[in-house]
């Protein structure tokens, strides 16, 4: 099973270089690296970055308009040739040289697995270390060893994950209107509805060094909040059954309201809500069915909030 490593990047060629170096250090034989320059201001910096590696396994494509996280990944899917898509953000480093081998073996041995979540260790600029893994904070507080235990889960963290090509072929790709935030959760819902399973593999260790937002809006934190509000309204309407919806949406809107107050951008709440309402007017509500709900209950899935 060939692996396609897919990396989207915008205005961060130096950060991208570190990510690619970690991929080329893999001991796996059959893989390609496809890099998307997502409408960077100076495309020559990306051309130079890729040329410096002098590796035929790496290819560079460019979009003249900013596609964002979801749209960028969809664009990369179309150019990938592998049966496995390993998506990593440009501000990550794959720490384990056997990562691609672990992924290939896992997908080959378990045809029911459609998506693999990685053990992501986040390191901020102040040296603080935390884990971005598909478990609720309360579960991690009770059982810190969860990060070391391979198991089925209900979602995955987007900055490093692997998807079987068949999942995209059967479920569709990322929702292009979910430009930033919740795009992984939306795809996880669809995959689970199609009876695919999501597996957490702690052997695939990825270090994440979060960079400032590349959103083009003048106020990036407010822009991120705008997308979270819009997207969460869409997810609630499209997928959450009524008994959970009565708790789910008010809880999240309250959280976002206080975030907008703290950020001193109260209009962000209104703009995001209006955009979310516009989105749901264009779609038909199809809540998750009982098999999917049962899967979520069994694997730390969030339903009430």
C-alpha beads as a LAMMPS data file, in Angstrom:
LAMMPS data file: protein, C-alpha beads

305 atoms
304 bonds

1 atom types
1 bond types

-500.0 500.0 xlo xhi
-500.0 500.0 ylo yhi
-500.0 500.0 zlo zhi

Masses

1 110.0

Atoms # bond

1 1 1 0.000 0.000 0.000
2 1 1 1.703 3.159 -1.187
3 1 1 1.686 6.167 1.159
4 1 1 1.138 9.728 -0.026
5 1 1 2.365 12.290 2.496
6 1 1 0.317 15.462 1.978
7 1 1 1.384 18.852 3.340
8 1 1 -0.382 22.179 2.933
9 1 1 1.567 25.349 3.619
10 1 1 1.264 29.114 3.271
11 1 1 4.046 31.678 3.754
12 1 1 6.083 29.270 5.897
13 1 1 8.802 27.682 3.713
14 1 1 11.334 27.482 6.546
15 1 1 8.864 25.691 8.797
16 1 1 7.933 23.399 5.905
17 1 1 11.592 22.454 5.353
18 1 1 11.846 20.988 8.863
19 1 1 8.673 18.959 8.296
20 1 1 9.898 17.511 4.994
21 1 1 13.239 16.568 6.522
22 1 1 11.422 14.425 9.090
23 1 1 9.469 12.687 6.322
24 1 1 12.557 11.929 4.269
25 1 1 14.108 10.328 7.361
26 1 1 11.470 7.584 7.246
27 1 1 12.657 4.026 6.645
28 1 1 9.621 3.177 4.524
29 1 1 10.369 2.417 0.875
30 1 1 7.311 3.376 -1.128
31 1 1 6.016 6.891 -0.522
32 1 1 5.620 10.273 -2.165
33 1 1 5.431 13.768 -0.720
34 1 1 2.997 16.262 -2.252
35 1 1 3.262 19.853 -1.031
36 1 1 0.604 22.508 -1.621
37 1 1 1.648 26.151 -1.730
38 1 1 -1.681 27.654 -0.677
39 1 1 -1.443 31.030 -2.430
40 1 1 1.697 32.193 -0.649
41 1 1 2.784 35.786 -1.238
42 1 1 6.097 34.707 -2.804
43 1 1 5.839 31.365 -4.631
44 1 1 9.543 31.356 -5.464
45 1 1 10.383 30.625 -1.819
46 1 1 8.503 27.326 -2.081
47 1 1 10.099 26.419 -5.392
48 1 1 13.527 27.003 -3.870
49 1 1 12.628 25.036 -0.752
50 1 1 11.608 21.941 -2.718
51 1 1 14.508 22.168 -5.165
52 1 1 17.010 22.155 -2.321
53 1 1 16.035 18.598 -1.408
54 1 1 16.782 17.232 -4.903
55 1 1 14.438 14.328 -4.221
56 1 1 12.141 13.069 -7.005
57 1 1 9.641 11.795 -4.438
58 1 1 8.679 15.399 -3.607
59 1 1 6.327 17.369 -5.847
60 1 1 5.027 20.923 -5.433
61 1 1 1.651 22.247 -6.528
62 1 1 0.251 25.747 -6.086
63 1 1 -3.166 27.309 -5.705
64 1 1 -3.505 30.938 -6.751
65 1 1 -6.423 31.399 -4.351
66 1 1 -6.275 30.517 -0.673
67 1 1 -8.079 27.217 -0.128
68 1 1 -7.708 26.921 3.621
69 1 1 -7.301 23.704 5.573
70 1 1 -10.212 21.703 4.166
71 1 1 -9.987 22.913 0.581
72 1 1 -6.216 22.495 0.575
73 1 1 -6.428 18.885 1.674
74 1 1 -9.052 18.163 -0.971
75 1 1 -6.741 19.614 -3.606
76 1 1 -3.919 17.399 -2.375
77 1 1 -6.140 14.286 -2.483
78 1 1 -6.632 14.808 -6.212
79 1 1 -2.881 14.798 -6.818
80 1 1 -2.014 11.872 -4.562
81 1 1 -1.313 8.425 -5.998
82 1 1 -1.174 6.342 -2.811
83 1 1 -3.725 4.081 -1.151
84 1 1 -2.956 5.773 2.171
85 1 1 -3.044 9.549 2.665
86 1 1 -0.847 10.729 5.538
87 1 1 -1.782 14.370 6.151
88 1 1 0.570 16.483 8.251
89 1 1 0.618 20.224 8.884
90 1 1 3.757 22.078 7.892
91 1 1 4.501 22.940 11.533
92 1 1 4.863 19.289 12.561
93 1 1 7.817 16.930 12.771
94 1 1 7.336 13.168 12.435
95 1 1 9.442 11.924 15.321
96 1 1 9.288 8.179 14.735
97 1 1 11.262 6.892 11.668
98 1 1 8.966 3.862 11.449
99 1 1 5.783 5.963 11.279
100 1 1 4.939 5.228 7.644
101 1 1 5.699 1.535 8.153
102 1 1 3.382 1.394 11.169
103 1 1 0.606 3.042 9.171
104 1 1 1.013 0.749 6.178
105 1 1 0.967 -2.376 8.355
106 1 1 -2.058 -1.193 10.343
107 1 1 -4.191 -0.403 7.295
108 1 1 -3.157 -3.634 5.564
109 1 1 -4.005 -5.815 8.563
110 1 1 -7.331 -4.123 9.444
111 1 1 -9.547 -3.331 6.450
112 1 1 -12.245 -1.940 8.760
113 1 1 -9.987 0.932 9.837
114 1 1 -10.561 3.997 7.688
115 1 1 -8.714 6.702 9.652
116 1 1 -5.727 6.566 12.000
117 1 1 -5.138 9.181 14.684
118 1 1 -1.556 9.815 15.813
119 1 1 0.056 10.586 19.140
120 1 1 0.632 14.317 18.781
121 1 1 2.918 16.005 21.283
122 1 1 2.498 19.764 21.166
123 1 1 5.369 22.045 22.138
124 1 1 4.660 25.779 22.333
125 1 1 7.137 28.651 22.151
126 1 1 7.468 28.722 25.951
127 1 1 8.506 25.083 26.114
128 1 1 5.192 23.848 27.488
129 1 1 4.393 20.286 26.422
130 1 1 0.877 18.899 26.013
131 1 1 -0.834 16.109 24.103
132 1 1 -3.314 16.581 21.252
133 1 1 -4.979 13.202 21.199
134 1 1 -8.578 12.045 20.563
135 1 1 -9.639 11.763 24.192
136 1 1 -11.657 14.165 26.372
137 1 1 -9.642 16.098 28.946
138 1 1 -11.568 14.476 31.784
139 1 1 -10.654 11.005 30.515
140 1 1 -6.991 11.970 30.263
141 1 1 -7.063 13.437 33.782
142 1 1 -8.442 10.146 35.147
143 1 1 -6.175 7.926 33.031
144 1 1 -3.031 9.685 31.753
145 1 1 -1.795 6.403 30.279
146 1 1 -4.498 6.624 27.595
147 1 1 -1.960 8.348 25.341
148 1 1 0.075 5.113 25.283
149 1 1 -2.806 2.730 24.567
150 1 1 -3.772 1.833 20.970
151 1 1 -7.554 1.705 20.654
152 1 1 -10.586 2.650 18.606
153 1 1 -11.642 6.277 19.020
154 1 1 -14.395 8.582 17.816
155 1 1 -12.414 11.353 16.120
156 1 1 -8.901 12.450 15.195
157 1 1 -6.719 15.536 15.461
158 1 1 -6.115 17.133 12.093
159 1 1 -2.503 18.283 12.259
160 1 1 -1.344 14.677 11.724
161 1 1 -3.595 11.817 10.632
162 1 1 -3.861 9.086 8.020
163 1 1 -6.852 8.269 5.817
164 1 1 -7.469 5.264 3.615
165 1 1 -8.184 6.392 0.041
166 1 1 -11.408 4.364 0.115
167 1 1 -12.790 6.587 2.868
168 1 1 -12.595 9.618 0.590
169 1 1 -14.063 7.605 -2.278
170 1 1 -17.011 6.345 -0.205
171 1 1 -17.661 9.281 2.146
172 1 1 -16.474 12.264 0.137
173 1 1 -13.626 14.601 0.983
174 1 1 -13.439 17.450 3.486
175 1 1 -16.328 19.916 3.496
176 1 1 -14.852 22.872 1.543
177 1 1 -16.884 25.495 3.434
178 1 1 -15.351 24.422 6.746
179 1 1 -12.233 26.426 5.950
180 1 1 -10.836 26.368 9.477
181 1 1 -11.898 24.280 12.471
182 1 1 -14.187 21.252 12.961
183 1 1 -13.418 19.923 9.465
184 1 1 -11.924 16.740 10.946
185 1 1 -14.906 16.140 13.234
186 1 1 -17.284 16.531 10.289
187 1 1 -15.366 13.944 8.252
188 1 1 -15.202 11.631 11.275
189 1 1 -19.006 11.717 11.548
190 1 1 -19.390 10.767 7.896
191 1 1 -16.798 7.990 8.134
192 1 1 -18.476 6.483 11.187
193 1 1 -21.866 6.687 9.437
194 1 1 -20.348 4.601 6.620
195 1 1 -19.184 2.009 9.182
196 1 1 -15.498 2.908 8.983
197 1 1 -13.579 2.787 12.254
198 1 1 -11.074 5.314 13.589
199 1 1 -8.020 3.945 15.367
200 1 1 -5.538 5.693 17.658
201 1 1 -1.977 4.468 17.069
202 1 1 0.461 5.868 19.669
203 1 1 3.439 4.394 17.807
204 1 1 3.057 7.157 15.219
205 1 1 4.515 10.065 17.182
206 1 1 4.348 13.566 15.741
207 1 1 5.674 16.724 17.370
208 1 1 3.612 19.841 16.743
209 1 1 5.149 23.309 16.990
210 1 1 2.089 25.571 16.516
211 1 1 2.663 28.667 14.408
212 1 1 0.613 31.890 14.186
213 1 1 -2.555 31.614 12.141
214 1 1 -2.217 32.031 8.373
215 1 1 -5.789 33.251 7.959
216 1 1 -5.895 36.327 5.757
217 1 1 -8.216 38.276 8.041
218 1 1 -6.701 41.262 9.812
219 1 1 -7.580 39.871 13.245
220 1 1 -6.563 36.210 13.182
221 1 1 -7.887 35.125 16.632
222 1 1 -11.283 36.675 15.870
223 1 1 -11.217 35.056 12.423
224 1 1 -10.607 31.642 13.942
225 1 1 -13.476 32.149 16.388
226 1 1 -15.757 33.203 13.529
227 1 1 -15.086 29.921 11.724
228 1 1 -15.537 27.839 14.886
229 1 1 -18.965 29.396 15.546
230 1 1 -20.113 28.997 11.946
231 1 1 -18.889 25.424 11.674
232 1 1 -20.235 24.298 15.037
233 1 1 -23.733 25.502 14.115
234 1 1 -23.489 23.528 10.889
235 1 1 -22.337 20.347 12.661
236 1 1 -25.076 20.599 15.274
237 1 1 -27.823 21.052 12.695
238 1 1 -26.528 18.492 10.226
239 1 1 -25.518 15.604 12.512
240 1 1 -26.603 15.855 16.159
241 1 1 -29.882 14.070 17.134
242 1 1 -32.463 16.201 18.953
243 1 1 -31.956 14.812 22.500
244 1 1 -28.276 15.810 22.366
245 1 1 -28.821 18.924 20.279
246 1 1 -30.752 20.600 23.112
247 1 1 -27.575 20.506 25.204
248 1 1 -24.878 20.502 22.520
249 1 1 -25.567 23.752 20.703
250 1 1 -26.387 26.010 23.702
251 1 1 -23.252 24.801 25.486
252 1 1 -20.961 25.573 22.572
253 1 1 -22.583 28.916 21.799
254 1 1 -22.143 29.936 25.442
255 1 1 -18.461 28.996 25.283
256 1 1 -17.975 30.985 22.084
257 1 1 -19.880 33.965 23.482
258 1 1 -17.491 34.246 26.434
259 1 1 -14.507 33.756 24.129
260 1 1 -15.696 36.662 21.982
261 1 1 -16.161 38.834 25.080
262 1 1 -12.673 38.031 26.355
263 1 1 -11.213 38.759 22.925
264 1 1 -13.139 42.066 22.880
265 1 1 -14.727 41.158 19.553
266 1 1 -18.425 40.677 20.412
267 1 1 -19.483 41.150 16.793
268 1 1 -17.573 37.996 15.882
269 1 1 -20.242 35.999 17.662
270 1 1 -22.991 37.604 15.595
271 1 1 -21.124 37.259 12.301
272 1 1 -20.293 33.627 12.940
273 1 1 -23.863 32.792 13.933
274 1 1 -25.265 34.498 10.824
275 1 1 -22.819 32.607 8.604
276 1 1 -23.748 29.332 10.291
277 1 1 -27.445 29.952 9.715
278 1 1 -26.742 30.659 6.070
279 1 1 -24.897 27.337 5.807
280 1 1 -27.656 25.219 7.319
281 1 1 -30.238 26.752 4.992
282 1 1 -28.452 25.046 2.101
283 1 1 -28.318 21.521 3.537
284 1 1 -30.735 18.817 4.570
285 1 1 -30.641 17.718 8.204
286 1 1 -29.596 14.059 8.501
287 1 1 -28.775 13.219 12.125
288 1 1 -26.412 10.401 12.968
289 1 1 -28.159 7.048 13.087
290 1 1 -28.143 4.661 16.026
291 1 1 -25.122 2.540 14.923
292 1 1 -23.027 5.698 14.693
293 1 1 -24.343 6.960 18.048
294 1 1 -23.486 3.594 19.632
295 1 1 -19.968 3.796 18.212
296 1 1 -19.522 7.302 19.644
297 1 1 -20.778 6.224 23.063
298 1 1 -18.370 3.289 23.117
299 1 1 -15.289 5.285 22.105
300 1 1 -15.195 8.530 24.089
301 1 1 -17.365 10.401 21.585
302 1 1 -18.924 13.716 22.574
303 1 1 -22.681 13.894 22.211
304 1 1 -24.002 16.280 24.854
305 1 1 -21.464 19.047 24.083

Bonds

1 1 1 2
2 1 2 3
3 1 3 4
4 1 4 5
5 1 5 6
6 1 6 7
7 1 7 8
8 1 8 9
9 1 9 10
10 1 10 11
11 1 11 12
12 1 12 13
13 1 13 14
14 1 14 15
15 1 15 16
16 1 16 17
17 1 17 18
18 1 18 19
19 1 19 20
20 1 20 21
21 1 21 22
22 1 22 23
23 1 23 24
24 1 24 25
25 1 25 26
26 1 26 27
27 1 27 28
28 1 28 29
29 1 29 30
30 1 30 31
31 1 31 32
32 1 32 33
33 1 33 34
34 1 34 35
35 1 35 36
36 1 36 37
37 1 37 38
38 1 38 39
39 1 39 40
40 1 40 41
41 1 41 42
42 1 42 43
43 1 43 44
44 1 44 45
45 1 45 46
46 1 46 47
47 1 47 48
48 1 48 49
49 1 49 50
50 1 50 51
51 1 51 52
52 1 52 53
53 1 53 54
54 1 54 55
55 1 55 56
56 1 56 57
57 1 57 58
58 1 58 59
59 1 59 60
60 1 60 61
61 1 61 62
62 1 62 63
63 1 63 64
64 1 64 65
65 1 65 66
66 1 66 67
67 1 67 68
68 1 68 69
69 1 69 70
70 1 70 71
71 1 71 72
72 1 72 73
73 1 73 74
74 1 74 75
75 1 75 76
76 1 76 77
77 1 77 78
78 1 78 79
79 1 79 80
80 1 80 81
81 1 81 82
82 1 82 83
83 1 83 84
84 1 84 85
85 1 85 86
86 1 86 87
87 1 87 88
88 1 88 89
89 1 89 90
90 1 90 91
91 1 91 92
92 1 92 93
93 1 93 94
94 1 94 95
95 1 95 96
96 1 96 97
97 1 97 98
98 1 98 99
99 1 99 100
100 1 100 101
101 1 101 102
102 1 102 103
103 1 103 104
104 1 104 105
105 1 105 106
106 1 106 107
107 1 107 108
108 1 108 109
109 1 109 110
110 1 110 111
111 1 111 112
112 1 112 113
113 1 113 114
114 1 114 115
115 1 115 116
116 1 116 117
117 1 117 118
118 1 118 119
119 1 119 120
120 1 120 121
121 1 121 122
122 1 122 123
123 1 123 124
124 1 124 125
125 1 125 126
126 1 126 127
127 1 127 128
128 1 128 129
129 1 129 130
130 1 130 131
131 1 131 132
132 1 132 133
133 1 133 134
134 1 134 135
135 1 135 136
136 1 136 137
137 1 137 138
138 1 138 139
139 1 139 140
140 1 140 141
141 1 141 142
142 1 142 143
143 1 143 144
144 1 144 145
145 1 145 146
146 1 146 147
147 1 147 148
148 1 148 149
149 1 149 150
150 1 150 151
151 1 151 152
152 1 152 153
153 1 153 154
154 1 154 155
155 1 155 156
156 1 156 157
157 1 157 158
158 1 158 159
159 1 159 160
160 1 160 161
161 1 161 162
162 1 162 163
163 1 163 164
164 1 164 165
165 1 165 166
166 1 166 167
167 1 167 168
168 1 168 169
169 1 169 170
170 1 170 171
171 1 171 172
172 1 172 173
173 1 173 174
174 1 174 175
175 1 175 176
176 1 176 177
177 1 177 178
178 1 178 179
179 1 179 180
180 1 180 181
181 1 181 182
182 1 182 183
183 1 183 184
184 1 184 185
185 1 185 186
186 1 186 187
187 1 187 188
188 1 188 189
189 1 189 190
190 1 190 191
191 1 191 192
192 1 192 193
193 1 193 194
194 1 194 195
195 1 195 196
196 1 196 197
197 1 197 198
198 1 198 199
199 1 199 200
200 1 200 201
201 1 201 202
202 1 202 203
203 1 203 204
204 1 204 205
205 1 205 206
206 1 206 207
207 1 207 208
208 1 208 209
209 1 209 210
210 1 210 211
211 1 211 212
212 1 212 213
213 1 213 214
214 1 214 215
215 1 215 216
216 1 216 217
217 1 217 218
218 1 218 219
219 1 219 220
220 1 220 221
221 1 221 222
222 1 222 223
223 1 223 224
224 1 224 225
225 1 225 226
226 1 226 227
227 1 227 228
228 1 228 229
229 1 229 230
230 1 230 231
231 1 231 232
232 1 232 233
233 1 233 234
234 1 234 235
235 1 235 236
236 1 236 237
237 1 237 238
238 1 238 239
239 1 239 240
240 1 240 241
241 1 241 242
242 1 242 243
243 1 243 244
244 1 244 245
245 1 245 246
246 1 246 247
247 1 247 248
248 1 248 249
249 1 249 250
250 1 250 251
251 1 251 252
252 1 252 253
253 1 253 254
254 1 254 255
255 1 255 256
256 1 256 257
257 1 257 258
258 1 258 259
259 1 259 260
260 1 260 261
261 1 261 262
262 1 262 263
263 1 263 264
264 1 264 265
265 1 265 266
266 1 266 267
267 1 267 268
268 1 268 269
269 1 269 270
270 1 270 271
271 1 271 272
272 1 272 273
273 1 273 274
274 1 274 275
275 1 275 276
276 1 276 277
277 1 277 278
278 1 278 279
279 1 279 280
280 1 280 281
281 1 281 282
282 1 282 283
283 1 283 284
284 1 284 285
285 1 285 286
286 1 286 287
287 1 287 288
288 1 288 289
289 1 289 290
290 1 290 291
291 1 291 292
292 1 292 293
293 1 293 294
294 1 294 295
295 1 295 296
296 1 296 297
297 1 297 298
298 1 298 299
299 1 299 300
300 1 300 301
301 1 301 302
302 1 302 303
303 1 303 304
304 1 304 305
